[in-house]
Structures are given as structure tokens and as C-alpha cells.
Amino acid sequence: MKKLSARLAARFAVLAVFGVALVWGLAPDSASAKTKDGKFLIYYSMSYVGNAWQTEAKNLITAMALLPEYADRVELRVQAAGANAARQIQQMNAMIQAGADAILAFPISPTALNGVIKNACKKGVAVVVINGVTEPCAYVVKVDGVKLGAYRTKFVVDKMGRKGNIVAITGVPGVSYSEEHHQGVKEEIARNPEVNMLAELVGFWSHSTARLKMRELLATHGWDEIDGIVVQTGCYTVSQMQVEDGWWPDHPIIPCAGESANGNRLQMLPVSSGIEGALGKDGQSIGSGLWAVGYTFRVAMRVLDGENVDHLIYYTGVEVTKDNVRLCETGSASEFAAGCNTIPPGAVPPDYAIDFWSPQVPELGFKAALHGIPDSFE
């Protein structure tokens, strides 16, 4: 990808100073009151960090705040608590004290934040979360994790001929989406008596962890004992491991359903395409909705503008298989709107989540996910 122009870099730097403050794991440094220039003060509370998805999510939120319709109305501040609910609660309490108008959050727990969220609501703070909490005053934007887990599993079970061994790789223990998704996996397996859960591996939404756990499993089981794989993150990695171990090309890549990693989709392209990483594998890629994190910002602004907004908003991801995988040229928002769904190899690491575009946030293309700037910036 080309480097940012000097004009763009300067413009982004100015906006970052005056509109977007990124604070990692610390209390607000200048947040004694909301902004004096009449802007809405919005915080994004990150929780789990350490993978590309979370970094991209933060970039999408940043890009949304820079859109022309919002840039002059919003000051955005970002904090990261890590996988620590107590720290996230502490930070959110500080945001309330700072005079936040809205808090966007990726909650580490579906219940632990309920008290601080209820307190925020009482003080007139709009709280919008991705993937769910049980406090009813929050606005929740979420994928139905149970349905997605079951849908992914059905794809794999059908490819297996509805018999054989499945390996499931979960996410972060205790996080609502991770638990719901795995529930759906188990429910679908239970509907198929000739399908056996060979192993349940805790993957922490990390390709490196998925690799480690698969290596541990392969110490006692061979690839020939695995008929299907369902993951929350890791299809790209477990497919690549089969190449490294010499399982492919003598055998087809084991069917895997999972994340929207760019490498996962590139592997679905036919080998004859000549694209680096193409394996012609029969897999399924449906992300948990990276774009929806950016959409929480739009929901918050609608609430702050006095619109009537549902407190529970479900969304679905875009399904990509070898039958509809299509390579973009640059990954612009307009290209995604025209129907492509992956970007060229080398533009990003293969674990990079690629489901950053949606009709709900048509301004967000590859530039937003990578740099935190909307496509409208030159």
C-alpha cells in the first residue's frame, strides 16, 4: 500500500490532537469535564487486546470519528483494559466522572460491567456495547453467537458427510460471544449422532495460540483423524499447518469454518489463480462482524441526536466460500460495495480480519481498518 501523503498525514495529525486521544490502560489524563467547545465526549473502552481484530476495531472507531458528519461534533478517547473486568470497570467509572456523553465498549464479561453501565445510564451517558451485556439500559449491537456457531458447524458437518471427528477452537473464556458461539457448535454436533467432538481447544482469538493448541493435539492425533474444524479464529493457521506438515497437496485441506482473516479467504482461491497462498480449499469464512464495532459509534450518535434506537440490534456477517470468494484490487470501500471480499496477499498479514465493510458503514474500507481514516480522506 502507498504511504500516506504529507497532506493526509498532516490533516490526520491535527484531527488526532484535537479530536481523538488514544490512552492505553490509563485513567483520562485531561478529563475533568466534557469538552468546553460543545463537542460530544465519546469513549471507546477496549477490553481484550493482543490480536489484529481488536486493533482494527479501534481503527474503525477512530475512522468513524473523523467522518465529516462527526469530526466537528465529537472528541473521541480510547482506553484499553486488557482481559481484566475490574480494570475496565475502573476505567468506565473514570469516563463517567469525566463527563462522557457516550461510552462504546467491548465488554470482557456479559455481567461484570452491569453495575457501572447502570450507573452511567442514570447519569445520562449512552452506553453502546458490541456483543452483549445483560444490563437492559445498554444499547447492544451483536451477532447471534449461538446461531453463528451452529451455522459454521453445519457447513463443516455437511462437508464431512455428517460423520467423523471435529476439532473446535474457542475464543476468550468467559466472554459472551465466545461462550455463545461454542454453545452453538456443541448443539449442532449433538444433532448429528455420527459426529464426534475430538477436541475443544481454547484459542483466545489468536492465530498463534490456535497453532500452539493444534500442535499439542497433533502430538497424539494425526491429521487423518480430523475430518472437520470449526474455529472462532484460526482457519488460516490450521490450513497452513497442513501445508507445512505435507498433508496437502496429497490430501485436500480439511474443511474449516471460521473467521474473516484475509489469509483464510485467499486460501479458498483456486491454485490455478496464481495468487500467493491459494489452496483451492473448501472452507467457510463468516466474521463476527468487525464492521459492527464502527457501527456502534453511529448508534451512539443517533442516540445522542435524540433518535429512537432499539436497545438490541442483531446483525449477520457476510458468508464467503470458494464459490464466491473474489479478490479486490486495493480494498477500497467502493470495491467492497461492488462485491469483492478479500484483498491481495502482502497488503496485510494473513491473520488480518477483512470484514470491515458493510452497507451500515459504507465509508469504511481497508484504509479505515489499517490506518484509522475513512476512504473519503485523500
N, C-alpha and C positions, 0 to 999 in steps of 0.2 A: 504494500500500500504506500502511496506517496506521503511524504511528510506534510504536516500542516503548513499552510502558507503563513508567512510572517503576519499578514493582516488577520488571519483567523486566530493565530496563536495570541496576538495582542488583544483581540476582542474577547477571546475566551478568558485570558488572564484578568482583564478588567472585570468581567462578569463574575469570575471566581472570587475576586476580592470583595466586591460589593454585594454579590447575591448568593454565593454558595461557599459555605465553610465546612471543610471536612475535618472531623475531630474523631480520633480513633481511641476509644476506651477511656475518655476523659470527660469530666463534667464540663458544661459550657464555660468557655473562657471569658465571654463578654456578654453574658446573658442575664443581666439583672432585670431587664424588661424587654417587651417586644419592641420591634423596630420603631424608631421615632419618625420615620419618613412615611408612615402609613402603609407599609408593606405587611402582608401576612407572614408570620413567622412559622415555618414548617420544618419539622424534624423528621429525619428518617432514621429509625432505630434498627440497625442491623443486629443480628444475633450470631449465628454460626458463620465463621469466616474460614478461609483456607482452601476454597476451590474457585474455579473460574466463574461458575454460575453466580456466586454471591458478588464477585467483583463486577460482573456485567450488570447485575441488578442495581447496584449502586450507581453505575454509569448511566443506566436508563433513567433513574430518578433525577440525576443531575441534568441530563439532556432535557427532560420534561420541564424543569425549572427554567431552562434557557430559551424555551419556545417564545416567540414574540408575544403571544397572548398572555404569558405569565411572567416574563422576565422583569417587567417593571412593577409587578404586584407582589412578588414573593422573595423572601430571603430563606434559603434552604441551608440547613445544617445537618450533617451526617455524623452519627456515632456508631461504634461497633462494640458490642458487649462480649462477643465470643459465645461459646456454648455455656453460658452462665446466666441462669434466670435471675439470680439475686442481683447481679450487676446490671442486667437490663432493667430491672425494676428500679434500681437506684438511679440510673440514668434517666429513665422516663419521669420519675418524680422531679428530677432537676429540670427537665424540659418544661414540666407544668409550672414550676416555680419561675422559670424564665419567661413565662407569658406566652407559651406556644399557642398558636391558633389551631394547629393540627399536628398530629403525630402519625406518621406512617411507620409500620413495624413489621418485621419478620420475626414472629414470636418463637422463642425456643421451647415454649410449653403452651399447650392449649388452655391451661387453667391457672398457672402460676401468676400470670400477669393480670388476672381478672380484677384484683383489688386496685391496682394502680390505674387500670383502664377506667374502672367505675369512678374513681376519684377525678380523673381527667374529664370524664363526661359531665360530672357535677359542676366542674369549673368552666364548662362551655368549650372544652377542647374536643375537636373532631378527631376520633381515633379510627384509622383505616388500617387493617392488617391483611397480610397475604397468607392464605392457607389456614387461618382459623384460630379463634379463641371461643370460649363459651360465654363470655360476658355479652349480654344482648345489646348493650348500648353501642358496642363497636360496630363499624362497618366492615364486613368480611368479604374479601374477594378471594375465591378459592376454586380449585379444581376438585371434583369429587374423587378423592383418593381411592376409595373402595372400588368405584366403577372403573377407574383407570387401571388399577392393579388387576382387576378381573379381566378387563378388555385386553390388556397386554398378554396376560396369561393364556387367554383363549386363542390368541393368534399363535402362540408357541405350541399350545396343545394341539391345535389343528394341524400345524406343520409336522408334528410328531406322529400323526395318525392316531392321536388320543390314547397313546400308551407309551410308557418309558419313564425315564428319570429326568426331573427338573432340578436345576440349581437356582435358588433365589438369592439375590443380593439386595439387602435393605439399605436404608439411609441412616439418619442420626436417631438413635433410640430415644423415645420419649416425645419427639416432635410429631405433631398430629398428622401431618401429611405422610410421614414415613410409616407410622403405625397403621393408618387407614389403608395405604397402598398395600402393605403386606397382608392385611386382613383380606383384601380383595383377591390377592394371589392365592391365599390358602382356601378361600371359598370356591374359587374356580377349580382348583385342583381337586377339592372334595367332590365336585360334581362329575369327576372323571375317575372312576374306580381303578382303572388300569394305569393311572399316572401316579408316580411316587415322588415325594419331595426328598431328593437325595441329600440336599444340604441347604441350610439357611445361613448365609454369611452376612455379617454386619459390615457394610461398606462405607458408612459415613459420607455418602455422596462424593466420594473421592476415587478417581481412577487409580491412583497409586495404592490406596487401601484395597480396592477391588482386586488389583493384581496380586497383592500380598496374600489376601484370603484365598484366592483361587490357587495360588502356588501351594498353600498349605493343604488345600483339598486334594490337589493333584499328587501330593506325596503318598496318598493312599488310594486314589481313584484315577483311572485314565480317562482321556477324552472319549474313548469308546464306551464309557459307562454313562456319559451325559448325552441326553437326547434333546434337551432344550434349556434355555437360560432366560430368566426374567430378572431385570435389574431396575433399580432406581437410577443408578449411574454405573456405567461400566461396560456397555455392549461393545464400544470401540475397543476397549482394552482386552476383553476376553476373546474377541475375534482376532486381534493382533497376536495374542499369545498362541493361538492355534497355528498361525503362520510361522511364528518363531520356533514352535515345537515340531514343525514338519507334518502336522496333521493335515494341513492344506498345502498343496492342491490335490493330493491323492484322495482326500475326503472333502465334501462340501463343508463350509463353515456351519457350525451348529446354529440352528435358528435362535435368535436372541431378540427380545423386545425390551425397549428401554428408552434411554434419554435422547435428547436432541443434539448430541455432540456432533460437530461438523465431520469428524473422522468417521463416526458411525454411519453417517449418510453417504460419505464418499465411498465407503466400503461396499455400498449397495450398487454402485455404478458397475456396468459390465467391464470385465477385464479388457475387452476389445476397445473400450473408450480411450485407452492410453493414459487415463488420469492416474496420477500417483495415488496409491492407496486403494484403488478399485479392486474389489474381490468378487463382485457379482453375487454377494451373499443375499440370502433370503431372510431379511430381518424387518423389524418394525421400529420406527422412531416416532414417538409422541412425547414431546417435552411436557414438563409440569407447568409450562407457561411462563417463561422468562418475561415476556412482554407484559404480563399481568402486574408485575411489580411497578413498571412505569404507569400502568393504568390506575394503580392506587392513588397516584398523585392527581390524576384527572378527577377521580371520585372525590378526593378531599376538596378540590377546588369547587366542584359542583355543590358540595355540602356548604362550604364557606360562602358561596354565592346565593345560598338560600333555596336551592332546588330540593325537591322531594326525592330522596335517594333510598333505594331498598337497602336494608341492613345486611342482606345476604345476597351476594352476586356470584353465581356459578359460571364457570367458563370451561371450554374444552380446547384442547390443543389440536394442532394440525397433524394428521397421520401421514407419514412418509414411509413408503416401501420401495422395493426395487422397481415396482410398476409405475411409480410417479415421481421418483427422485429426479430432480432437474437442477443443473448447475447454473448459478448466476455468473455474471462476469465480474462485478465489483461488490455486490451485496447491498446495493442502494435500496432505499425504501420503495422506490418506484419499480425496481426489478422484482422484489418480493411481492408487490401488489400484482404484478403481471404473472406470477405463478411459479417462480423458481424457489428453491428451498434449501440450497446449500451453497457454499462459496468455495473458490478454488483452493487446493492444498497450498500450504505455505503462507497464506494470508494470516492465519491464526494457528495456534496449536490445535491438534486434533481433538482435544477434550473440550474445545470452546463451544458453549451452547449457542445454537443458531436460531432458536425460535424467539427472536427479539421483535419481530414484526407482527402486527395484527391490524385489521380494519379499525379496532378500537383505539389504536395509537399509530396511525398511518405515517406519522412523522419520523418514526424510529427505524433506522436501518443499521447497517454494520457500523457506521461511523458513531452512532449513539452508543452501541454496546462496547465498542473498543475505546473510544475517546471521551464519551460523555457529552457529545454535542449532536444536535439534530441535523438531519440532512439538509435543512433549509440554510444552514450556515455554509458560506462559500469557502 
